[in-house]
C-alpha cells in the first residue's frame, strides 16, 4: 500500500550548545555552536530531519513563520511545486541569507522523504555509485593550553588512525610562521599528509596572503580556505592567480551567484559548497557541476550526514569533511542519533545504506538544548 506523502507537520528548533572551551579565529571567537533543526512528517509516517549551523541567525523562525505554513497539507514528493512555493513566499525578502538557509534545510528534507518513499539512500536516488570517501578531518583547531608541538602531535596521532587529510585553523596565529612549523612537524613524520588551512576570512590583502602562501609552499596544503570575504572578487583573484598553493572559497555561502562570480573571474581553485545553506540538493549539485566543468576542485562544507550523499552522486568530490565527535570543536553529533563520524574506518567514510539521508535527530537532546521550538500542522 502506498504511503500518504502529504506533509502533516513541520517542526523547527533553535539550539544553542556551549563548547567546552573557546575556539579562536583571530578576529572572532566561538564559545558555542548554534543550529537550526527541522523535521518534516508526512501523513503516511515518513519522517525527515535536517540540521544546519545558524551563527545565531533566526533560521528556525524563517522556517516556522514564513515557509512551513505554505507547505503543510501539500505533497512532499512534488518537490518542484514545493520549491516554487518557497520561492514565491520569499520573493520580497530575497532568497539568500537567513531565508536561504531555511529553504536549504527544507529542501534537504524533501529530498530525504523522496528517497525514503522509494526505499533507497539519497545517493542512489541521485544516480550515484558506492565508493569509500576519504575523510578530511577537522582536527587542527587549538585546544586550551596547547603548544604548536601539541597540535602537531595530535595530528600525527590521527594519522596513525588512518587519516591523511586534515583541516587546520590558521587564522588566530596572525602570522605564517607558526602554521609553517606545525605543517613541517607533521610532514616530517607523515610525508603524505595533506591540509586545508582555514583563514576564516581574516586576511585583509592579497599581499598578506601571498607572503603566507610562499612560506607554506611544498608543505602539503591542498588549499587555503576563505582567506577573505567572498565578495572581494578582485582581491581574491589576485591571490588565487599568484599564490603557489590553491585557494578555496565558499563556506556557509547562501548565494550561488557569489561563487559563480568567483569562478567566472578565475578567482578560485577550490569551490566550497554547502547544501544546507546554498539552496539545497539541486543547488549544491549544480554548483559542483559548474566547478567541475571548469576543472576546479569541489569540496563540501561539513554536514557530512547530508554531503556524503552528494559526494557519491558523481565524481566531483574526492573527500568528505567531518568534525570529530571526540573533540570540543563542534556539537552537532550530540543532536544526531548516528553521526557520520561513527562510520569512519581507517580514514575513509563507509557508504550509507539507510533510506533517505539516514540523519535522525535525538528528541531528548533537542528538548534539552533548544531555546525555541515551533510546530506547523495541516489541521
PADRENZA-316616 format. One record per residue (C-alpha): residue in one letter; x, z, y; residue number from 1. Coordinates in pm, 1 decimal. Example, Ala and Ser with C-alpha at 12.3 -4.5 7.8 and 13.67 -1.06 7.14 Angstrom:
! PADRENZA-316616
A / 1230.0 / 780.0 / -450.0 / 1
S / 1367.0 / 714.0 / -106.0 / 2
! end
This chain:
! PADRENZA-316616
X / 0.0 / 0.0 / 0.0 / 1
X / 136.9 / -98.9 / 341.2 / 2
X / 201.3 / 191.5 / 575.1 / 3
X / 33.4 / 205.2 / 913.9 / 4
X / 313.1 / 140.3 / 1163.1 / 5
X / 110.4 / 231.6 / 1470.8 / 6
X / 305.1 / 472.0 / 1692.8 / 7
X / 127.4 / 805.1 / 1668.4 / 8
X / 370.4 / 1030.0 / 1854.6 / 9
X / 683.1 / 1013.9 / 2069.8 / 10
X / 878.5 / 1333.2 / 2129.3 / 11
X / 1170.7 / 1384.3 / 2362.8 / 12
X / 1410.0 / 1671.8 / 2418.8 / 13
X / 1674.6 / 1757.2 / 2676.5 / 14
X / 1955.2 / 1951.8 / 2511.0 / 15
X / 2247.9 / 2142.6 / 2657.8 / 16
X / 2524.1 / 2266.8 / 2426.8 / 17
X / 2818.8 / 2464.3 / 2570.4 / 18
X / 3163.2 / 2370.2 / 2442.2 / 19
X / 3388.2 / 2646.5 / 2307.1 / 20
X / 3646.4 / 2552.6 / 2571.3 / 21
X / 3687.8 / 2335.6 / 2878.6 / 22
X / 3788.2 / 1970.4 / 2849.1 / 23
X / 3982.5 / 1841.7 / 3148.0 / 24
X / 3970.9 / 1477.7 / 3251.9 / 25
X / 4169.8 / 1505.8 / 3570.3 / 26
X / 3907.2 / 1453.8 / 3840.9 / 27
X / 3638.4 / 1637.8 / 3644.7 / 28
X / 3597.7 / 1887.2 / 3362.3 / 29
X / 3344.6 / 1914.9 / 3081.5 / 30
X / 3223.0 / 2258.9 / 2975.0 / 31
X / 2907.7 / 2149.0 / 2792.4 / 32
X / 2754.1 / 1839.9 / 2640.6 / 33
X / 2406.6 / 1720.0 / 2733.9 / 34
X / 2190.5 / 1497.5 / 2518.1 / 35
X / 1852.7 / 1329.8 / 2514.8 / 36
X / 1689.4 / 1331.1 / 2173.9 / 37
X / 1391.0 / 1113.4 / 2088.9 / 38
X / 1164.8 / 1086.3 / 1785.8 / 39
X / 901.9 / 821.4 / 1716.1 / 40
X / 645.7 / 891.1 / 1440.4 / 41
X / 405.1 / 632.9 / 1301.9 / 42
X / 57.9 / 698.9 / 1163.3 / 43
X / 189.9 / 596.7 / 822.8 / 44
X / 451.6 / 873.8 / 828.5 / 45
X / 768.2 / 685.7 / 921.9 / 46
X / 999.8 / 886.4 / 1147.4 / 47
X / 1286.6 / 751.7 / 1358.9 / 48
X / 1527.8 / 973.9 / 1551.7 / 49
X / 1796.9 / 891.8 / 1805.0 / 50
X / 2037.4 / 1087.1 / 2023.0 / 51
X / 2243.2 / 997.2 / 2328.3 / 52
X / 2461.5 / 1154.6 / 2595.1 / 53
X / 2299.6 / 1204.6 / 2936.3 / 54
X / 2559.5 / 1375.8 / 3162.3 / 55
X / 2259.0 / 1593.5 / 3259.3 / 56
X / 2057.6 / 1299.1 / 3390.5 / 57
X / 1680.8 / 1322.4 / 3311.0 / 58
X / 1671.4 / 1059.8 / 3037.9 / 59
X / 1413.7 / 1259.0 / 2840.6 / 60
X / 1181.0 / 1262.3 / 3143.0 / 61
X / 1202.9 / 884.5 / 3171.8 / 62
X / 1105.0 / 863.6 / 2805.9 / 63
X / 815.1 / 1109.7 / 2823.5 / 64
X / 672.4 / 1023.9 / 3164.7 / 65
X / 742.2 / 654.3 / 3206.9 / 66
X / 792.1 / 478.0 / 2874.4 / 67
X / 620.4 / 673.3 / 2596.8 / 68
X / 266.9 / 658.1 / 2745.3 / 69
X / 281.9 / 277.4 / 2727.5 / 70
X / 396.5 / 272.3 / 2364.6 / 71
X / 182.7 / 524.3 / 2176.3 / 72
X / -103.5 / 362.3 / 1988.6 / 73
X / 87.0 / 33.9 / 1959.0 / 74
X / 251.7 / -128.6 / 1656.0 / 75
X / 613.8 / -8.5 / 1627.8 / 76
X / 720.7 / -321.6 / 1440.5 / 77
X / 619.3 / -561.8 / 1716.1 / 78
X / 944.4 / -484.6 / 1893.5 / 79
X / 930.9 / -784.9 / 2127.0 / 80
X / 597.6 / -669.6 / 2269.6 / 81
X / 718.0 / -310.1 / 2300.0 / 82
X / 1030.8 / -420.3 / 2487.0 / 83
X / 819.2 / -634.4 / 2721.6 / 84
X / 600.1 / -331.0 / 2794.6 / 85
X / 900.1 / -115.8 / 2874.8 / 86
X / 1042.4 / -387.3 / 3097.4 / 87
X / 712.0 / -419.3 / 3282.8 / 88
X / 665.0 / -47.8 / 3342.1 / 89
X / 1022.4 / -7.2 / 3470.2 / 90
X / 1032.4 / -323.1 / 3682.8 / 91
X / 1009.0 / -136.4 / 4012.8 / 92
X / 1272.4 / 117.2 / 3908.5 / 93
X / 1530.7 / -126.4 / 3766.9 / 94
X / 1630.7 / -136.9 / 3402.8 / 95
X / 1964.8 / 40.8 / 3407.4 / 96
X / 2086.3 / 392.9 / 3486.2 / 97
X / 1858.9 / 667.1 / 3354.5 / 98
X / 1586.0 / 415.6 / 3270.8 / 99
X / 1835.4 / 204.5 / 3080.0 / 100
X / 1945.0 / 497.9 / 2868.0 / 101
X / 1583.6 / 588.9 / 2793.6 / 102
X / 1491.9 / 231.9 / 2695.2 / 103
X / 1802.0 / 211.3 / 2478.1 / 104
X / 1717.2 / 519.7 / 2272.9 / 105
X / 1361.7 / 399.4 / 2215.7 / 106
X / 1484.7 / 52.3 / 2120.1 / 107
X / 1717.4 / 201.0 / 1856.1 / 108
X / 1425.1 / 399.8 / 1715.4 / 109
X / 1207.6 / 88.5 / 1693.4 / 110
X / 1480.4 / -94.8 / 1501.0 / 111
X / 1518.3 / 211.8 / 1278.7 / 112
X / 1146.0 / 201.9 / 1198.8 / 113
X / 1157.3 / -170.0 / 1125.1 / 114
X / 1439.9 / -120.1 / 875.7 / 115
X / 1266.9 / 180.1 / 718.0 / 116
X / 945.8 / -20.7 / 677.8 / 117
X / 1143.6 / -276.1 / 477.6 / 118
X / 1328.8 / -8.4 / 282.3 / 119
X / 1677.3 / -122.5 / 387.4 / 120
X / 1959.0 / 18.8 / 602.8 / 121
X / 1966.6 / -124.4 / 953.2 / 122
X / 2291.8 / -315.9 / 895.7 / 123
X / 2125.3 / -506.0 / 613.0 / 124
X / 1821.0 / -588.3 / 825.5 / 125
X / 2062.8 / -725.2 / 1085.7 / 126
X / 2214.0 / -957.9 / 824.6 / 127
X / 2536.2 / -764.3 / 780.4 / 128
X / 2764.6 / -715.8 / 483.0 / 129
X / 2902.4 / -387.4 / 347.0 / 130
X / 3265.2 / -300.3 / 417.9 / 131
X / 3463.8 / 13.7 / 486.4 / 132
X / 3520.4 / 66.9 / 858.6 / 133
X / 3844.9 / 208.7 / 990.1 / 134
X / 3781.9 / 522.4 / 1195.1 / 135
X / 3911.5 / 563.5 / 1549.1 / 136
X / 3921.3 / 943.0 / 1556.8 / 137
X / 3868.2 / 1112.4 / 1893.8 / 138
X / 4133.8 / 1374.0 / 1824.2 / 139
X / 4378.8 / 1361.4 / 2115.1 / 140
X / 4199.3 / 1593.6 / 2356.6 / 141
X / 4388.0 / 1903.7 / 2465.1 / 142
X / 4254.3 / 2234.2 / 2337.4 / 143
X / 4315.7 / 2557.3 / 2527.0 / 144
X / 4681.4 / 2661.3 / 2545.0 / 145
X / 4816.9 / 2361.3 / 2354.4 / 146
X / 5151.9 / 2209.5 / 2439.6 / 147
X / 5234.9 / 1839.9 / 2412.3 / 148
X / 5402.6 / 1908.8 / 2079.2 / 149
X / 5091.8 / 2091.1 / 1954.8 / 150
X / 4878.1 / 1786.2 / 2027.4 / 151
X / 5128.2 / 1554.6 / 1860.2 / 152
X / 5145.4 / 1776.0 / 1552.0 / 153
X / 4765.9 / 1781.0 / 1531.3 / 154
X / 4756.6 / 1400.9 / 1534.9 / 155
X / 5027.3 / 1384.0 / 1271.2 / 156
X / 4828.2 / 1622.7 / 1053.1 / 157
X / 4528.6 / 1391.2 / 1083.5 / 158
X / 4748.9 / 1100.1 / 982.1 / 159
X / 4820.5 / 1288.8 / 660.7 / 160
X / 4442.8 / 1284.0 / 600.5 / 161
X / 4447.9 / 904.1 / 616.3 / 162
X / 4373.2 / 837.0 / 983.3 / 163
X / 4584.4 / 586.6 / 1172.4 / 164
X / 4377.4 / 520.2 / 1484.7 / 165
X / 4334.1 / 792.7 / 1748.9 / 166
X / 4172.9 / 828.1 / 2088.2 / 167
X / 4393.3 / 1023.4 / 2329.3 / 168
X / 4273.5 / 1176.5 / 2655.7 / 169
X / 4528.9 / 1069.2 / 2915.9 / 170
X / 4358.5 / 1143.3 / 3247.9 / 171
X / 4426.9 / 1511.5 / 3309.5 / 172
X / 4806.9 / 1477.7 / 3293.0 / 173
X / 4817.3 / 1286.1 / 3620.2 / 174
X / 5138.7 / 1112.9 / 3510.1 / 175
X / 5252.5 / 872.3 / 3241.0 / 176
X / 5545.5 / 1070.0 / 3101.9 / 177
X / 5358.7 / 1348.8 / 2912.8 / 178
X / 5146.0 / 1087.7 / 2737.7 / 179
X / 5456.0 / 882.6 / 2655.6 / 180
X / 5618.4 / 1186.3 / 2496.1 / 181
X / 5312.9 / 1259.5 / 2279.6 / 182
X / 5286.8 / 896.7 / 2166.4 / 183
X / 5657.9 / 876.5 / 2089.4 / 184
X / 5645.3 / 1204.1 / 1893.9 / 185
X / 5357.9 / 1082.8 / 1676.4 / 186
X / 5505.8 / 736.5 / 1622.9 / 187
X / 5837.7 / 885.2 / 1512.8 / 188
X / 5654.6 / 1029.6 / 1211.0 / 189
X / 5368.2 / 780.1 / 1178.8 / 190
X / 5512.2 / 441.4 / 1284.6 / 191
X / 5184.5 / 255.8 / 1227.9 / 192
X / 4969.4 / 493.7 / 1433.7 / 193
X / 4750.8 / 327.5 / 1699.6 / 194
X / 4591.6 / 479.0 / 2007.4 / 195
X / 4337.4 / 420.5 / 2275.9 / 196
X / 4426.6 / 613.3 / 2591.9 / 197
X / 4119.0 / 735.5 / 2778.2 / 198
X / 4176.8 / 744.5 / 3154.6 / 199
X / 3816.9 / 847.8 / 3234.0 / 200
X / 3803.8 / 631.7 / 3549.5 / 201
X / 4091.3 / 832.6 / 3703.6 / 202
X / 4328.4 / 561.6 / 3829.8 / 203
X / 4299.5 / 457.0 / 4193.3 / 204
X / 4503.3 / 136.0 / 4196.0 / 205
X / 4627.3 / -134.2 / 3964.9 / 206
X / 4984.7 / -49.1 / 4070.4 / 207
X / 4942.1 / 304.9 / 3939.6 / 208
X / 4812.7 / 165.1 / 3612.3 / 209
X / 5091.2 / -87.3 / 3575.0 / 210
X / 5355.2 / 181.9 / 3611.4 / 211
X / 5191.5 / 388.0 / 3336.3 / 212
X / 5135.9 / 87.2 / 3111.8 / 213
X / 5502.6 / -4.8 / 3138.0 / 214
X / 5601.2 / 347.7 / 3032.8 / 215
X / 5367.6 / 321.8 / 2731.8 / 216
X / 5484.5 / -21.1 / 2617.0 / 217
X / 5558.8 / -58.1 / 2242.8 / 218
X / 5409.3 / 280.5 / 2153.6 / 219
X / 5108.5 / 157.0 / 1958.6 / 220
X / 4847.9 / 153.3 / 2235.2 / 221
X / 4556.7 / -65.0 / 2128.3 / 222
X / 4409.5 / -38.0 / 2477.1 / 223
X / 4398.2 / 166.2 / 2796.2 / 224
X / 4038.1 / 278.8 / 2833.8 / 225
X / 3825.7 / 289.7 / 3150.3 / 226
X / 4112.8 / 310.5 / 3398.4 / 227
X / 3875.0 / 287.7 / 3697.7 / 228
X / 3509.2 / 231.4 / 3779.7 / 229
X / 3393.8 / -85.3 / 3602.3 / 230
X / 3254.8 / -231.6 / 3927.4 / 231
X / 3609.8 / -263.6 / 4068.2 / 232
X / 3642.8 / -604.0 / 3908.2 / 233
X / 3925.2 / -740.1 / 4122.5 / 234
X / 4148.2 / -434.1 / 4082.6 / 235
X / 4082.7 / -408.0 / 3709.5 / 236
X / 4152.6 / -780.2 / 3679.3 / 237
X / 4495.1 / -739.2 / 3839.6 / 238
X / 4573.0 / -457.0 / 3597.8 / 239
X / 4446.1 / -646.2 / 3294.1 / 240
X / 4635.2 / -967.0 / 3368.0 / 241
X / 4967.1 / -792.2 / 3439.9 / 242
X / 4957.7 / -496.4 / 3201.2 / 243
X / 5189.6 / -503.7 / 2896.6 / 244
X / 4915.7 / -326.3 / 2698.9 / 245
X / 4546.0 / -427.3 / 2671.1 / 246
X / 4274.4 / -282.6 / 2893.4 / 247
X / 3928.6 / -176.4 / 2771.5 / 248
X / 3620.1 / -103.0 / 2980.9 / 249
X / 3257.2 / -10.1 / 2922.5 / 250
X / 3193.7 / 348.7 / 2812.0 / 251
X / 2833.8 / 450.0 / 2886.0 / 252
X / 2767.1 / 129.8 / 3080.4 / 253
X / 2392.6 / 70.4 / 3131.0 / 254
X / 2411.9 / -271.4 / 3298.3 / 255
X / 2519.3 / -564.7 / 3084.6 / 256
X / 2594.1 / -769.6 / 3396.2 / 257
X / 2883.4 / -535.8 / 3481.8 / 258
X / 3055.5 / -609.6 / 3151.9 / 259
X / 2971.2 / -978.9 / 3169.1 / 260
X / 3127.3 / -996.9 / 3516.0 / 261
X / 3446.8 / -839.7 / 3384.2 / 262
X / 3457.2 / -1091.2 / 3100.0 / 263
X / 3378.6 / -1386.4 / 3326.8 / 264
X / 3664.0 / -1286.7 / 3559.8 / 265
X / 3920.9 / -1233.9 / 3284.6 / 266
X / 3936.3 / -867.0 / 3381.0 / 267
X / 3910.5 / -702.2 / 3038.7 / 268
X / 4074.8 / -730.0 / 2696.2 / 269
X / 3851.2 / -489.5 / 2502.7 / 270
X / 3476.6 / -470.5 / 2566.0 / 271
X / 3336.8 / -124.2 / 2501.5 / 272
X / 2968.9 / -135.3 / 2403.4 / 273
X / 2716.7 / 146.9 / 2360.8 / 274
X / 2375.3 / 59.8 / 2216.9 / 275
X / 2234.9 / 395.5 / 2331.3 / 276
X / 2297.8 / 308.2 / 2697.2 / 277
X / 2323.4 / -70.8 / 2733.5 / 278
X / 1967.5 / -157.1 / 2628.8 / 279
X / 1954.1 / -106.4 / 2253.7 / 280
X / 2044.6 / -304.6 / 1945.9 / 281
X / 1989.8 / -663.4 / 2063.9 / 282
X / 2158.7 / -599.8 / 2397.1 / 283
X / 2462.3 / -443.8 / 2230.6 / 284
X / 2495.0 / -718.9 / 1971.3 / 285
X / 2454.4 / -981.1 / 2241.1 / 286
X / 2738.5 / -836.9 / 2446.6 / 287
X / 2956.3 / -810.0 / 2137.6 / 288
X / 2891.5 / -1177.4 / 2059.7 / 289
X / 2982.6 / -1281.1 / 2414.2 / 290
X / 3304.1 / -1082.2 / 2392.2 / 291
X / 3394.9 / -1230.2 / 2054.9 / 292
X / 3325.2 / -1582.2 / 2183.7 / 293
X / 3594.0 / -1519.2 / 2446.4 / 294
X / 3833.7 / -1384.5 / 2179.9 / 295
X / 3805.3 / -1034.8 / 2325.4 / 296
X / 3815.6 / -724.4 / 2111.4 / 297
X / 3489.3 / -530.7 / 2058.9 / 298
X / 3476.5 / -151.7 / 2037.8 / 299
X / 3160.3 / 58.3 / 2009.7 / 300
X / 3149.6 / 382.4 / 2208.4 / 301
X / 3096.2 / 685.0 / 1978.4 / 302
X / 2736.3 / 740.2 / 1846.2 / 303
X / 2864.6 / 631.3 / 1501.9 / 304
X / 2535.5 / 704.4 / 1325.6 / 305
X / 2396.2 / 404.2 / 1513.2 / 306
X / 2705.2 / 192.7 / 1573.0 / 307
X / 2815.0 / 188.7 / 1208.7 / 308
X / 2521.6 / -48.9 / 1151.6 / 309
X / 2608.3 / -275.4 / 1442.6 / 310
X / 2970.5 / -293.1 / 1331.9 / 311
X / 2856.8 / -410.0 / 987.2 / 312
X / 2614.9 / -664.4 / 1132.7 / 313
X / 2906.0 / -903.7 / 1197.1 / 314
X / 3285.1 / -912.0 / 1202.6 / 315
X / 3328.7 / -847.6 / 1575.6 / 316
X / 3440.4 / -482.4 / 1548.2 / 317
X / 3712.5 / -368.2 / 1307.4 / 318
X / 3670.2 / 8.0 / 1359.7 / 319
X / 3421.3 / 280.6 / 1444.5 / 320
X / 3483.3 / 561.3 / 1695.5 / 321
X / 3395.3 / 913.9 / 1579.5 / 322
X / 3424.2 / 1262.8 / 1723.8 / 323
X / 3545.8 / 1503.9 / 1454.0 / 324
X / 3287.3 / 1769.1 / 1367.3 / 325
X / 3562.0 / 2030.2 / 1322.3 / 326
X / 3688.4 / 2012.8 / 1682.3 / 327
X / 3537.7 / 2151.4 / 2008.0 / 328
X / 3513.9 / 1810.8 / 2177.8 / 329
X / 3152.5 / 1712.0 / 2119.3 / 330
X / 2845.6 / 1887.6 / 1975.8 / 331
X / 2621.1 / 1603.1 / 1857.3 / 332
X / 2695.6 / 1690.4 / 1493.7 / 333
X / 2517.7 / 2022.8 / 1548.7 / 334
X / 2192.7 / 1832.5 / 1607.9 / 335
X / 2219.5 / 1584.0 / 1318.3 / 336
X / 2139.4 / 1652.2 / 952.9 / 337
X / 2433.3 / 1447.8 / 823.7 / 338
X / 2673.9 / 1332.3 / 1093.4 / 339
X / 2882.4 / 1023.8 / 1024.3 / 340
X / 3198.2 / 1236.8 / 1015.9 / 341
X / 3082.5 / 1365.1 / 675.9 / 342
X / 3105.3 / 1010.7 / 534.3 / 343
X / 3473.6 / 952.1 / 610.5 / 344
X / 3716.1 / 904.6 / 323.0 / 345
X / 4087.7 / 856.4 / 382.8 / 346
X / 4035.6 / 743.2 / 739.4 / 347
X / 3753.6 / 498.1 / 662.7 / 348
X / 3377.4 / 534.4 / 702.9 / 349
X / 3162.3 / 474.4 / 397.1 / 350
X / 2873.2 / 230.2 / 414.7 / 351
X / 2534.1 / 384.6 / 496.6 / 352
X / 2273.3 / 310.9 / 230.6 / 353
X / 1969.6 / 508.9 / 353.4 / 354
X / 1682.6 / 304.5 / 500.9 / 355
X / 1696.2 / 266.1 / 877.4 / 356
X / 1986.7 / 420.3 / 1064.8 / 357
X / 1983.8 / 732.8 / 849.0 / 358
X / 2007.5 / 950.5 / 1161.9 / 359
X / 1790.3 / 1260.0 / 1119.5 / 360
X / 1776.0 / 1534.0 / 1382.2 / 361
X / 1772.7 / 1904.1 / 1296.4 / 362
X / 1442.9 / 2051.9 / 1413.3 / 363
X / 1574.0 / 2407.9 / 1427.0 / 364
X / 1874.6 / 2304.6 / 1634.0 / 365
X / 1650.1 / 2118.3 / 1877.2 / 366
X / 1420.4 / 2418.1 / 1906.8 / 367
X / 1716.1 / 2646.7 / 1969.8 / 368
X / 1906.8 / 2437.2 / 2221.2 / 369
X / 1651.4 / 2220.2 / 2403.9 / 370
X / 1566.5 / 2327.5 / 2758.4 / 371
X / 1286.6 / 2070.0 / 2788.7 / 372
X / 1052.5 / 1919.5 / 2529.6 / 373
X / 765.2 / 1674.3 / 2568.7 / 374
X / 519.4 / 1508.4 / 2332.2 / 375
X / 311.9 / 1196.5 / 2392.0 / 376
X / 42.1 / 1116.8 / 2135.3 / 377
X / -204.7 / 836.9 / 2081.0 / 378
X / -503.9 / 1072.8 / 2075.8 / 379
! end
